[in-house]
């Protein structure tokens, strides 16, 4: 890990915590630029949602057709 022996011998946990706490706060992040790379294609996401919606509609129509068939069967059996 290439850590000098002196660094390990002189390690102070409280100082390390202070350095970390002072480095990672909101004020320390001011002026830094964070560039996030988002690889989601919005068109692909829309197409996926559309396909899911169509599959849901098809299942609903199938369930409704089955229900109508059962009602017709009940009516014809009377």
Buried (B, 14 or more C-beta within 10 A) or exposed (E): EEEEEEEEEEEEEEEEEEEEEEEEEEEEEEEEEEEEEEEEEEEEEEEEEEEEEEEEEEEEEEEEEEEEEEEEEEEEEE
